[in-house]
C-alpha cells in the first residue's frame, strides 16, 4: 500500500505550472491547477518523454512535446491522441497538502 511522502512546498509552483520532483526514487510531475495539486508520472506513457516543467494549457492539460498527446493532469485521461494515434493513460498519484507541503502517495521506484 502506498504511503504519502513530502514532495514540495505549496509555493514552489504557481497556478498553471508544473515541475518534476523526486519522490522515493521516482520522478513525479506535480501540477498546480488553480491552487489544487495533482501528481503524475513524469514520463509520457507513449515514449517516455519528460513532462514535468511544461506549462499547463486550459488550466489542467499537459501536451507531450514529442508526439502531441494531450493529457488531463487531474485524471491522466488522454484527451487528444498523439500524431500516431496513441491514446494511453498518464499514470497519476494521490496528493494531499499538509502544513503547506504537497505530499504524494507512490510506491517506491524499486518496489
Secondary structure, DSSP 8 states (H G I E B T S, - for coil): --EEEEEEETTSS-TT-EEEEEETTEEEEEEEETTEEEEEESB-TTT--B-TT---BTTTEEE-TTT--EEETTT--EEE--TT-------EE-EEEETTEEEEEE--TT-
